[in-house]
Amino acid sequence: MTTQAREPEMGLTFEKVWAMFQETDKQIKEIAQRQKETDRQQKETDQQIKEIAQRQKETDRQQKETDRQIKETNKQIGSLGNRFGELAEH
């Protein structure tokens, strides 16, 4: 039988622990980078929402103005119709 000299298997070595710390550090940096990107995208989304809300307010204002003008036009047309009726009576 041949016996080979083997190093005893050690659970955790300094090198293994150091490698795990380095990997963890790398993962933390990646997460931080993704968080920065997510924050940037969230700010863009918030800005877009504000712009959309502003446009919606303007659209609502224009719609109210259009409704007011339609009512005024209808009133004027009705008044004109009454005048034609009065003219026909005379």
C-alpha positions as CSV (number, residue, x, y, z in Angstrom):
1,M,0.0,0.0,0.0
2,T,1.1,3.4,-0.8
3,T,0.4,6.2,1.5
4,Q,0.4,9.6,0.2
5,A,1.0,12.5,2.4
6,R,-2.1,14.6,2.3
7,E,-2.8,17.9,3.9
8,P,-5.6,17.5,6.4
9,E,-8.8,19.0,5.1
10,M,-9.5,22.2,7.0
11,G,-12.9,23.6,7.1
12,L,-12.4,27.3,6.8
13,T,-9.0,28.8,6.0
14,F,-8.1,32.4,5.9
15,E,-8.0,32.3,2.1
16,K,-11.5,30.9,1.9
17,V,-12.9,33.5,4.4
18,W,-11.0,36.3,2.5
19,A,-12.5,35.1,-0.8
20,M,-16.0,35.0,0.7
21,F,-15.5,38.6,2.0
22,Q,-14.3,39.7,-1.4
23,E,-17.3,38.0,-3.1
24,T,-19.7,39.6,-0.6
25,D,-18.1,43.0,-1.1
26,K,-18.5,42.6,-4.9
27,Q,-22.2,41.6,-4.5
28,I,-22.8,44.6,-2.2
29,K,-21.2,47.0,-4.8
30,E,-23.4,45.5,-7.5
31,I,-26.5,45.9,-5.4
32,A,-25.6,49.5,-4.6
33,Q,-25.1,50.2,-8.3
34,R,-28.5,48.6,-9.1
35,Q,-30.1,50.7,-6.3
36,K,-28.6,53.9,-7.8
37,E,-30.0,53.0,-11.2
38,T,-33.4,52.2,-9.6
39,D,-33.3,55.5,-7.8
40,R,-32.5,57.3,-11.1
41,Q,-35.3,55.6,-12.9
42,Q,-37.7,56.4,-10.0
43,K,-36.8,60.1,-10.3
44,E,-37.4,60.0,-14.0
45,T,-40.8,58.3,-13.4
46,D,-41.7,60.9,-10.8
47,Q,-40.9,63.7,-13.2
48,Q,-42.9,62.1,-16.0
49,I,-45.9,61.7,-13.6
50,K,-45.6,65.4,-12.7
51,E,-45.5,66.4,-16.3
52,I,-48.5,64.2,-17.1
53,A,-50.5,65.6,-14.2
54,Q,-49.7,69.1,-15.4
55,R,-50.8,68.3,-18.9
56,Q,-54.0,66.7,-17.5
57,K,-54.7,69.9,-15.6
58,E,-54.2,72.0,-18.8
59,T,-56.5,69.6,-20.7
60,D,-59.2,69.9,-18.0
61,R,-58.9,73.7,-18.1
62,Q,-59.3,73.7,-21.9
63,Q,-62.2,71.3,-21.7
64,K,-64.0,73.6,-19.2
65,E,-63.3,76.6,-21.5
66,T,-64.7,74.6,-24.5
67,D,-67.8,73.7,-22.5
68,R,-68.3,77.3,-21.5
69,Q,-68.0,78.4,-25.1
70,I,-70.4,75.8,-26.3
71,K,-73.0,76.9,-23.7
72,E,-72.5,80.5,-24.7
73,T,-72.9,79.6,-28.4
74,N,-76.1,77.6,-27.7
75,K,-77.5,80.5,-25.8
76,Q,-76.7,82.9,-28.6
77,I,-78.3,80.5,-31.2
78,G,-81.4,80.2,-29.0
79,S,-81.7,83.9,-28.7
80,L,-81.3,84.3,-32.4
81,G,-84.1,81.8,-33.0
82,N,-86.4,83.8,-30.7
83,R,-85.6,86.9,-32.7
84,F,-86.5,85.2,-35.9
85,G,-89.8,84.1,-34.3
86,E,-90.5,87.7,-33.2
87,L,-89.7,89.0,-36.7
88,A,-92.1,86.5,-38.2
89,E,-94.8,87.6,-35.8
90,H,-94.5,91.3,-36.9
